[in-house]
Amino acid sequence: MNDEERREAAVKRLKDKRDFRNHVAAYVLVNALLVAIWAFSGGGYFWPIWSIAGWGIGLAFNAWAVYFERPITEDDIRKEMERDRTSGPSS
């Protein structure tokens, strides 16, 4: 990987991290608003849980992709191509 490719990968990671932080901010603000609406409307059944849980699952997957998923390397590609070559066509 040359310097330009490393730079492009670093820029992509930084953009992904910024997008994730924006996603977290939207999640917190919107769900706080929903909880406030629930509270000011008299409480009762805690219906904001559906938004909190559903969106939270999506947020968790986004966090995994941004902070924990390992990028695909040239070595990974080479190994996959070799595996494909040795398995041959399925008939």
PDB file as gemmi writes it, atoms N, CA and C in Angstrom:
CRYST1    1.000    1.000    1.000  90.00  90.00  90.00 P 1                      
ATOM      1  N   MET A   1       0.858  -1.172   0.000  1.00  0.00           N  
ATOM      2  CA  MET A   1       0.000   0.000   0.000  1.00  0.00           C  
ATOM      3  C   MET A   1       0.904   1.234   0.000  1.00  0.00           C  
ATOM      4  N   ASN A   2       0.721   2.106  -0.979  1.00  0.00           N  
ATOM      5  CA  ASN A   2       1.560   3.299  -1.050  1.00  0.00           C  
ATOM      6  C   ASN A   2       0.983   4.422  -0.179  1.00  0.00           C  
ATOM      7  N   ASP A   3       1.701   5.543  -0.130  1.00  0.00           N  
ATOM      8  CA  ASP A   3       1.301   6.655   0.738  1.00  0.00           C  
ATOM      9  C   ASP A   3      -0.081   7.198   0.367  1.00  0.00           C  
ATOM     10  N   GLU A   4      -0.358   7.308  -0.904  1.00  0.00           N  
ATOM     11  CA  GLU A   4      -1.651   7.847  -1.338  1.00  0.00           C  
ATOM     12  C   GLU A   4      -2.806   6.941  -0.913  1.00  0.00           C  
ATOM     13  N   GLU A   5      -2.625   5.635  -1.042  1.00  0.00           N  
ATOM     14  CA  GLU A   5      -3.663   4.686  -0.617  1.00  0.00           C  
ATOM     15  C   GLU A   5      -3.855   4.721   0.899  1.00  0.00           C  
ATOM     16  N   ARG A   6      -2.756   4.827   1.645  1.00  0.00           N  
ATOM     17  CA  ARG A   6      -2.856   4.939   3.104  1.00  0.00           C  
ATOM     18  C   ARG A   6      -3.566   6.217   3.506  1.00  0.00           C  
ATOM     19  N   ARG A   7      -3.274   7.298   2.784  1.00  0.00           N  
ATOM     20  CA  ARG A   7      -3.928   8.575   3.066  1.00  0.00           C  
ATOM     21  C   ARG A   7      -5.427   8.470   2.803  1.00  0.00           C  
ATOM     22  N   GLU A   8      -5.804   7.901   1.677  1.00  0.00           N  
ATOM     23  CA  GLU A   8      -7.223   7.736   1.345  1.00  0.00           C  
ATOM     24  C   GLU A   8      -7.933   6.880   2.396  1.00  0.00           C  
ATOM     25  N   ALA A   9      -7.279   5.817   2.849  1.00  0.00           N  
ATOM     26  CA  ALA A   9      -7.869   4.960   3.875  1.00  0.00           C  
ATOM     27  C   ALA A   9      -8.030   5.724   5.187  1.00  0.00           C  
ATOM     28  N   ALA A  10      -7.043   6.541   5.537  1.00  0.00           N  
ATOM     29  CA  ALA A  10      -7.114   7.331   6.774  1.00  0.00           C  
ATOM     30  C   ALA A  10      -8.233   8.362   6.693  1.00  0.00           C  
ATOM     31  N   VAL A  11      -8.379   9.011   5.547  1.00  0.00           N  
ATOM     32  CA  VAL A  11      -9.458   9.992   5.359  1.00  0.00           C  
ATOM     33  C   VAL A  11     -10.808   9.302   5.479  1.00  0.00           C  
ATOM     34  N   LYS A  12     -10.952   8.118   4.892  1.00  0.00           N  
ATOM     35  CA  LYS A  12     -12.217   7.379   4.988  1.00  0.00           C  
ATOM     36  C   LYS A  12     -12.531   7.025   6.438  1.00  0.00           C  
ATOM     37  N   ARG A  13     -11.527   6.555   7.189  1.00  0.00           N  
ATOM     38  CA  ARG A  13     -11.747   6.225   8.601  1.00  0.00           C  
ATOM     39  C   ARG A  13     -12.167   7.451   9.400  1.00  0.00           C  
ATOM     40  N   LEU A  14     -11.524   8.588   9.137  1.00  0.00           N  
ATOM     41  CA  LEU A  14     -11.886   9.819   9.845  1.00  0.00           C  
ATOM     42  C   LEU A  14     -13.314  10.248   9.520  1.00  0.00           C  
ATOM     43  N   LYS A  15     -13.706  10.141   8.251  1.00  0.00           N  
ATOM     44  CA  LYS A  15     -15.075  10.480   7.865  1.00  0.00           C  
ATOM     45  C   LYS A  15     -16.077   9.535   8.514  1.00  0.00           C  
ATOM     46  N   ASP A  16     -15.738   8.252   8.551  1.00  0.00           N  
ATOM     47  CA  ASP A  16     -16.623   7.271   9.189  1.00  0.00           C  
ATOM     48  C   ASP A  16     -16.808   7.586  10.674  1.00  0.00           C  
ATOM     49  N   LYS A  17     -15.720   7.961  11.345  1.00  0.00           N  
ATOM     50  CA  LYS A  17     -15.798   8.288  12.768  1.00  0.00           C  
ATOM     51  C   LYS A  17     -16.625   9.552  12.991  1.00  0.00           C  
ATOM     52  N   ARG A  18     -16.463  10.552  12.130  1.00  0.00           N  
ATOM     53  CA  ARG A  18     -17.258  11.779  12.252  1.00  0.00           C  
ATOM     54  C   ARG A  18     -18.739  11.470  12.013  1.00  0.00           C  
ATOM     55  N   ASP A  19     -19.022  10.682  10.993  1.00  0.00           N  
ATOM     56  CA  ASP A  19     -20.411  10.301  10.724  1.00  0.00           C  
ATOM     57  C   ASP A  19     -21.012   9.546  11.900  1.00  0.00           C  
ATOM     58  N   PHE A  20     -20.220   8.678  12.533  1.00  0.00           N  
ATOM     59  CA  PHE A  20     -20.717   7.931  13.692  1.00  0.00           C  
ATOM     60  C   PHE A  20     -21.042   8.879  14.838  1.00  0.00           C  
ATOM     61  N   ARG A  21     -20.158   9.845  15.108  1.00  0.00           N  
ATOM     62  CA  ARG A  21     -20.429  10.817  16.181  1.00  0.00           C  
ATOM     63  C   ARG A  21     -21.704  11.601  15.895  1.00  0.00           C  
ATOM     64  N   ASN A  22     -21.932  11.971  14.637  1.00  0.00           N  
ATOM     65  CA  ASN A  22     -23.178  12.653  14.262  1.00  0.00           C  
ATOM     66  C   ASN A  22     -24.380  11.740  14.480  1.00  0.00           C  
ATOM     67  N   HIS A  23     -24.222  10.470  14.172  1.00  0.00           N  
ATOM     68  CA  HIS A  23     -25.279   9.481  14.366  1.00  0.00           C  
ATOM     69  C   HIS A  23     -25.626   9.371  15.853  1.00  0.00           C  
ATOM     70  N   VAL A  24     -24.606   9.331  16.712  1.00  0.00           N  
ATOM     71  CA  VAL A  24     -24.828   9.259  18.164  1.00  0.00           C  
ATOM     72  C   VAL A  24     -25.550  10.512  18.647  1.00  0.00           C  
ATOM     73  N   ALA A  25     -25.125  11.681  18.171  1.00  0.00           N  
ATOM     74  CA  ALA A  25     -25.758  12.935  18.593  1.00  0.00           C  
ATOM     75  C   ALA A  25     -27.237  12.952  18.197  1.00  0.00           C  
ATOM     76  N   ALA A  26     -27.543  12.535  16.977  1.00  0.00           N  
ATOM     77  CA  ALA A  26     -28.940  12.495  16.541  1.00  0.00           C  
ATOM     78  C   ALA A  26     -29.742  11.510  17.374  1.00  0.00           C  
ATOM     79  N   TYR A  27     -29.153  10.354  17.661  1.00  0.00           N  
ATOM     80  CA  TYR A  27     -29.809   9.330  18.481  1.00  0.00           C  
ATOM     81  C   TYR A  27     -30.171   9.887  19.858  1.00  0.00           C  
ATOM     82  N   VAL A  28     -29.202  10.539  20.492  1.00  0.00           N  
ATOM     83  CA  VAL A  28     -29.426  11.074  21.831  1.00  0.00           C  
ATOM     84  C   VAL A  28     -30.478  12.178  21.803  1.00  0.00           C  
ATOM     85  N   LEU A  29     -30.360  13.110  20.880  1.00  0.00           N  
ATOM     86  CA  LEU A  29     -31.297  14.238  20.831  1.00  0.00           C  
ATOM     87  C   LEU A  29     -32.725  13.785  20.524  1.00  0.00           C  
ATOM     88  N   VAL A  30     -32.879  12.967  19.512  1.00  0.00           N  
ATOM     89  CA  VAL A  30     -34.228  12.523  19.130  1.00  0.00           C  
ATOM     90  C   VAL A  30     -34.855  11.694  20.238  1.00  0.00           C  
ATOM     91  N   ASN A  31     -34.097  10.775  20.804  1.00  0.00           N  
ATOM     92  CA  ASN A  31     -34.678   9.930  21.855  1.00  0.00           C  
ATOM     93  C   ASN A  31     -34.938  10.708  23.141  1.00  0.00           C  
ATOM     94  N   ALA A  32     -34.110  11.702  23.445  1.00  0.00           N  
ATOM     95  CA  ALA A  32     -34.383  12.565  24.596  1.00  0.00           C  
ATOM     96  C   ALA A  32     -35.682  13.333  24.365  1.00  0.00           C  
ATOM     97  N   LEU A  33     -35.900  13.809  23.154  1.00  0.00           N  
ATOM     98  CA  LEU A  33     -37.143  14.499  22.824  1.00  0.00           C  
ATOM     99  C   LEU A  33     -38.339  13.563  22.976  1.00  0.00           C  
ATOM    100  N   LEU A  34     -38.201  12.332  22.508  1.00  0.00           N  
ATOM    101  CA  LEU A  34     -39.296  11.367  22.645  1.00  0.00           C  
ATOM    102  C   LEU A  34     -39.596  11.057  24.108  1.00  0.00           C  
ATOM    103  N   VAL A  35     -38.562  10.925  24.924  1.00  0.00           N  
ATOM    104  CA  VAL A  35     -38.767  10.673  26.349  1.00  0.00           C  
ATOM    105  C   VAL A  35     -39.431  11.888  27.003  1.00  0.00           C  
ATOM    106  N   ALA A  36     -39.029  13.100  26.608  1.00  0.00           N  
ATOM    107  CA  ALA A  36     -39.658  14.310  27.152  1.00  0.00           C  
ATOM    108  C   ALA A  36     -41.137  14.367  26.766  1.00  0.00           C  
ATOM    109  N   ILE A  37     -41.448  14.046  25.520  1.00  0.00           N  
ATOM    110  CA  ILE A  37     -42.854  14.019  25.081  1.00  0.00           C  
ATOM    111  C   ILE A  37     -43.628  13.000  25.896  1.00  0.00           C  
ATOM    112  N   TRP A  38     -43.031  11.825  26.084  1.00  0.00           N  
ATOM    113  CA  TRP A  38     -43.682  10.787  26.898  1.00  0.00           C  
ATOM    114  C   TRP A  38     -43.939  11.285  28.314  1.00  0.00           C  
ATOM    115  N   ALA A  39     -42.936  11.922  28.919  1.00  0.00           N  
ATOM    116  CA  ALA A  39     -43.058  12.388  30.302  1.00  0.00           C  
ATOM    117  C   ALA A  39     -44.105  13.494  30.429  1.00  0.00           C  
ATOM    118  N   PHE A  40     -44.077  14.454  29.502  1.00  0.00           N  
ATOM    119  CA  PHE A  40     -45.019  15.573  29.575  1.00  0.00           C  
ATOM    120  C   PHE A  40     -46.447  15.178  29.202  1.00  0.00           C  
ATOM    121  N   SER A  41     -46.590  14.043  28.552  1.00  0.00           N  
ATOM    122  CA  SER A  41     -47.939  13.594  28.193  1.00  0.00           C  
ATOM    123  C   SER A  41     -48.537  12.677  29.253  1.00  0.00           C  
ATOM    124  N   GLY A  42     -47.879  12.566  30.391  1.00  0.00           N  
ATOM    125  CA  GLY A  42     -48.458  11.818  31.497  1.00  0.00           C  
ATOM    126  C   GLY A  42     -47.808  10.482  31.786  1.00  0.00           C  
ATOM    127  N   GLY A  43     -46.762  10.155  31.089  1.00  0.00           N  
ATOM    128  CA  GLY A  43     -46.079   8.888  31.371  1.00  0.00           C  
ATOM    129  C   GLY A  43     -46.889   7.697  30.900  1.00  0.00           C  
ATOM    130  N   GLY A  44     -47.047   6.740  31.750  1.00  0.00           N  
ATOM    131  CA  GLY A  44     -47.738   5.513  31.363  1.00  0.00           C  
ATOM    132  C   GLY A  44     -46.782   4.558  30.679  1.00  0.00           C  
ATOM    133  N   TYR A  45     -47.329   3.817  29.716  1.00  0.00           N  
ATOM    134  CA  TYR A  45     -46.513   2.859  28.962  1.00  0.00           C  
ATOM    135  C   TYR A  45     -45.328   3.576  28.328  1.00  0.00           C  
ATOM    136  N   PHE A  46     -44.124   3.082  28.545  1.00  0.00           N  
ATOM    137  CA  PHE A  46     -42.911   3.739  28.053  1.00  0.00           C  
ATOM    138  C   PHE A  46     -42.665   3.379  26.584  1.00  0.00           C  
ATOM    139  N   TRP A  47     -43.447   4.000  25.710  1.00  0.00           N  
ATOM    140  CA  TRP A  47     -43.341   3.715  24.278  1.00  0.00           C  
ATOM    141  C   TRP A  47     -42.030   4.179  23.632  1.00  0.00           C  
ATOM    142  N   PRO A  48     -41.292   5.162  24.176  1.00  0.00           N  
ATOM    143  CA  PRO A  48     -40.015   5.527  23.538  1.00  0.00           C  
ATOM    144  C   PRO A  48     -39.004   4.385  23.506  1.00  0.00           C  
ATOM    145  N   ILE A  49     -39.232   3.350  24.300  1.00  0.00           N  
ATOM    146  CA  ILE A  49     -38.296   2.225  24.309  1.00  0.00           C  
ATOM    147  C   ILE A  49     -38.150   1.608  22.922  1.00  0.00           C  
ATOM    148  N   TRP A  50     -39.218   1.656  22.112  1.00  0.00           N  
ATOM    149  CA  TRP A  50     -39.158   1.060  20.779  1.00  0.00           C  
ATOM    150  C   TRP A  50     -38.166   1.797  19.884  1.00  0.00           C  
ATOM    151  N   SER A  51     -38.162   3.108  19.960  1.00  0.00           N  
ATOM    152  CA  SER A  51     -37.191   3.895  19.206  1.00  0.00           C  
ATOM    153  C   SER A  51     -35.784   3.711  19.778  1.00  0.00           C  
ATOM    154  N   ILE A  52     -35.687   3.768  21.098  1.00  0.00           N  
ATOM    155  CA  ILE A  52     -34.387   3.634  21.757  1.00  0.00           C  
ATOM    156  C   ILE A  52     -33.757   2.280  21.421  1.00  0.00           C  
ATOM    157  N   ALA A  53     -34.526   1.220  21.531  1.00  0.00           N  
ATOM    158  CA  ALA A  53     -33.991  -0.128  21.281  1.00  0.00           C  
ATOM    159  C   ALA A  53     -33.718  -0.364  19.795  1.00  0.00           C  
ATOM    160  N   GLY A  54     -34.684  -0.039  18.955  1.00  0.00           N  
ATOM    161  CA  GLY A  54     -34.519  -0.296  17.523  1.00  0.00           C  
ATOM    162  C   GLY A  54     -33.366   0.481  16.926  1.00  0.00           C  
ATOM    163  N   TRP A  55     -33.362   1.777  17.175  1.00  0.00           N  
ATOM    164  CA  TRP A  55     -32.292   2.624  16.658  1.00  0.00           C  
ATOM    165  C   TRP A  55     -30.973   2.261  17.331  1.00  0.00           C  
ATOM    166  N   GLY A  56     -31.017   1.871  18.603  1.00  0.00           N  
ATOM    167  CA  GLY A  56     -29.813   1.473  19.324  1.00  0.00           C  
ATOM    168  C   GLY A  56     -29.131   0.269  18.699  1.00  0.00           C  
ATOM    169  N   ILE A  57     -29.923  -0.663  18.206  1.00  0.00           N  
ATOM    170  CA  ILE A  57     -29.343  -1.822  17.514  1.00  0.00           C  
ATOM    171  C   ILE A  57     -28.592  -1.364  16.269  1.00  0.00           C  
ATOM    172  N   GLY A  58     -29.222  -0.489  15.496  1.00  0.00           N  
ATOM    173  CA  GLY A  58     -28.551   0.051  14.313  1.00  0.00           C  
ATOM    174  C   GLY A  58     -27.289   0.812  14.672  1.00  0.00           C  
ATOM    175  N   LEU A  59     -27.344   1.571  15.750  1.00  0.00           N  
ATOM    176  CA  LEU A  59     -26.189   2.331  16.220  1.00  0.00           C  
ATOM    177  C   LEU A  59     -25.055   1.394  16.640  1.00  0.00           C  
ATOM    178  N   ALA A  60     -25.405   0.289  17.280  1.00  0.00           N  
ATOM    179  CA  ALA A  60     -24.389  -0.690  17.688  1.00  0.00           C  
ATOM    180  C   ALA A  60     -23.696  -1.301  16.473  1.00  0.00           C  
ATOM    181  N   PHE A  61     -24.461  -1.633  15.434  1.00  0.00           N  
ATOM    182  CA  PHE A  61     -23.853  -2.166  14.212  1.00  0.00           C  
ATOM    183  C   PHE A  61     -22.951  -1.121  13.563  1.00  0.00           C  
ATOM    184  N   ASN A  62     -23.388   0.140  13.578  1.00  0.00           N  
ATOM    185  CA  ASN A  62     -22.578   1.223  13.024  1.00  0.00           C  
ATOM    186  C   ASN A  62     -21.273   1.363  13.805  1.00  0.00           C  
ATOM    187  N   ALA A  63     -21.346   1.278  15.138  1.00  0.00           N  
ATOM    188  CA  ALA A  63     -20.144   1.362  15.978  1.00  0.00           C  
ATOM    189  C   ALA A  63     -19.192   0.212  15.661  1.00  0.00           C  
ATOM    190  N   TRP A  64     -19.741  -0.973  15.499  1.00  0.00           N  
ATOM    191  CA  TRP A  64     -18.903  -2.133  15.176  1.00  0.00           C  
ATOM    192  C   TRP A  64     -18.156  -1.886  13.858  1.00  0.00           C  
ATOM    193  N   ALA A  65     -18.883  -1.417  12.844  1.00  0.00           N  
ATOM    194  CA  ALA A  65     -18.265  -1.193  11.531  1.00  0.00           C  
ATOM    195  C   ALA A  65     -17.179  -0.123  11.601  1.00  0.00           C  
ATOM    196  N   VAL A  66     -17.396   0.909  12.394  1.00  0.00           N  
ATOM    197  CA  VAL A  66     -16.448   2.021  12.451  1.00  0.00           C  
ATOM    198  C   VAL A  66     -15.228   1.700  13.314  1.00  0.00           C  
ATOM    199  N   TYR A  67     -15.431   1.069  14.471  1.00  0.00           N  
ATOM    200  CA  TYR A  67     -14.336   0.927  15.437  1.00  0.00           C  
ATOM    201  C   TYR A  67     -13.735  -0.468  15.554  1.00  0.00           C  
ATOM    202  N   PHE A  68     -14.432  -1.495  15.122  1.00  0.00           N  
ATOM    203  CA  PHE A  68     -13.941  -2.850  15.378  1.00  0.00           C  
ATOM    204  C   PHE A  68     -13.736  -3.703  14.132  1.00  0.00           C  
ATOM    205  N   GLU A  69     -14.375  -3.376  13.034  1.00  0.00           N  
ATOM    206  CA  GLU A  69     -14.245  -4.184  11.824  1.00  0.00           C  
ATOM    207  C   GLU A  69     -12.884  -3.928  11.187  1.00  0.00           C  
ATOM    208  N   ARG A  70     -12.179  -4.989  10.911  1.00  0.00           N  
ATOM    209  CA  ARG A  70     -10.848  -4.885  10.309  1.00  0.00           C  
ATOM    210  C   ARG A  70     -10.993  -4.620   8.812  1.00  0.00           C  
ATOM    211  N   PRO A  71     -10.236  -3.672   8.271  1.00  0.00           N  
ATOM    212  CA  PRO A  71     -10.334  -3.403   6.829  1.00  0.00           C  
ATOM    213  C   PRO A  71      -9.816  -4.588   6.011  1.00  0.00           C  
ATOM    214  N   ILE A  72     -10.319  -4.724   4.814  1.00  0.00           N  
ATOM    215  CA  ILE A  72      -9.870  -5.778   3.900  1.00  0.00           C  
ATOM    216  C   ILE A  72      -8.484  -5.400   3.381  1.00  0.00           C  
ATOM    217  N   THR A  73      -7.554  -6.338   3.480  1.00  0.00           N  
ATOM    218  CA  THR A  73      -6.182  -6.080   3.036  1.00  0.00           C  
ATOM    219  C   THR A  73      -5.916  -6.794   1.711  1.00  0.00           C  
ATOM    220  N   GLU A  74      -4.814  -6.424   1.092  1.00  0.00           N  
ATOM    221  CA  GLU A  74      -4.404  -7.094  -0.147  1.00  0.00           C  
ATOM    222  C   GLU A  74      -4.151  -8.579   0.115  1.00  0.00           C  
ATOM    223  N   ASP A  75      -3.631  -8.903   1.296  1.00  0.00           N  
ATOM    224  CA  ASP A  75      -3.398 -10.300   1.661  1.00  0.00           C  
ATOM    225  C   ASP A  75      -4.723 -11.075   1.728  1.00  0.00           C  
ATOM    226  N   ASP A  76      -5.765 -10.444   2.296  1.00  0.00           N  
ATOM    227  CA  ASP A  76      -7.082 -11.079   2.343  1.00  0.00           C  
ATOM    228  C   ASP A  76      -7.595 -11.366   0.933  1.00  0.00           C  
ATOM    229  N   ILE A  77      -7.433 -10.396   0.043  1.00  0.00           N  
ATOM    230  CA  ILE A  77      -7.897 -10.546  -1.339  1.00  0.00           C  
ATOM    231  C   ILE A  77      -7.139 -11.677  -2.026  1.00  0.00           C  
ATOM    232  N   ARG A  78      -5.818 -11.691  -1.834  1.00  0.00           N  
ATOM    233  CA  ARG A  78      -4.995 -12.735  -2.454  1.00  0.00           C  
ATOM    234  C   ARG A  78      -5.413 -14.122  -1.962  1.00  0.00           C  
ATOM    235  N   LYS A  79      -5.636 -14.260  -0.641  1.00  0.00           N  
ATOM    236  CA  LYS A  79      -6.044 -15.547  -0.082  1.00  0.00           C  
ATOM    237  C   LYS A  79      -7.408 -15.977  -0.626  1.00  0.00           C  
ATOM    238  N   GLU A  80      -8.321 -15.045  -0.745  1.00  0.00           N  
ATOM    239  CA  GLU A  80      -9.652 -15.375  -1.264  1.00  0.00           C  
ATOM    240  C   GLU A  80      -9.578 -15.793  -2.725  1.00  0.00           C  
ATOM    241  N   MET A  81      -8.747 -15.095  -3.497  1.00  0.00           N  
ATOM    242  CA  MET A  81      -8.576 -15.466  -4.908  1.00  0.00           C  
ATOM    243  C   MET A  81      -7.963 -16.859  -5.020  1.00  0.00           C  
ATOM    244  N   GLU A  82      -7.004 -17.172  -4.150  1.00  0.00           N  
ATOM    245  CA  GLU A  82      -6.374 -18.500  -4.165  1.00  0.00           C  
ATOM    246  C   GLU A  82      -7.385 -19.576  -3.782  1.00  0.00           C  
ATOM    247  N   ARG A  83      -8.201 -19.300  -2.795  1.00  0.00           N  
ATOM    248  CA  ARG A  83      -9.229 -20.258  -2.364  1.00  0.00           C  
ATOM    249  C   ARG A  83     -10.232 -20.499  -3.501  1.00  0.00           C  
ATOM    250  N   ASP A  84     -10.593 -19.428  -4.188  1.00  0.00           N  
ATOM    251  CA  ASP A  84     -11.524 -19.546  -5.312  1.00  0.00           C  
ATOM    252  C   ASP A  84     -10.907 -20.385  -6.434  1.00  0.00           C  
ATOM    253  N   ARG A  85      -9.624 -20.181  -6.678  1.00  0.00           N  
ATOM    254  CA  ARG A  85      -8.937 -20.907  -7.753  1.00  0.00           C  
ATOM    255  C   ARG A  85      -8.848 -22.407  -7.424  1.00  0.00           C  
ATOM    256  N   THR A  86      -8.602 -22.743  -6.149  1.00  0.00           N  
ATOM    257  CA  THR A  86      -8.432 -24.153  -5.800  1.00  0.00           C  
ATOM    258  C   THR A  86      -9.757 -24.890  -5.690  1.00  0.00           C  
ATOM    259  N   SER A  87     -10.851 -24.165  -5.408  1.00  0.00           N  
ATOM    260  CA  SER A  87     -12.147 -24.849  -5.292  1.00  0.00           C  
ATOM    261  C   SER A  87     -12.718 -25.202  -6.656  1.00  0.00           C  
ATOM    262  N   GLY A  88     -12.369 -24.453  -7.688  1.00  0.00           N  
ATOM    263  CA  GLY A  88     -12.849 -24.739  -9.040  1.00  0.00           C  
ATOM    264  C   GLY A  88     -14.323 -24.474  -9.198  1.00  0.00           C  
ATOM    265  N   PRO A  89     -14.824 -24.634 -10.428  1.00  0.00           N  
ATOM    266  CA  PRO A  89     -16.246 -24.384 -10.695  1.00  0.00           C  
ATOM    267  C   PRO A  89     -17.120 -25.493 -10.103  1.00  0.00           C  
ATOM    268  N   SER A  90     -18.286 -25.092  -9.617  1.00  0.00           N  
ATOM    269  CA  SER A  90     -19.236 -26.065  -9.064  1.00  0.00           C  
ATOM    270  C   SER A  90     -20.166 -26.530 -10.156  1.00  0.00           C  
ATOM    271  N   SER A  91     -20.227 -27.843 -10.379  1.00  0.00           N  
ATOM    272  CA  SER A  91     -21.113 -28.380 -11.413  1.00  0.00           C  
ATOM    273  C   SER A  91     -21.909 -29.527 -10.866  1.00  0.00           C  
TER     274      SER A  91                                                      
END                                                                             
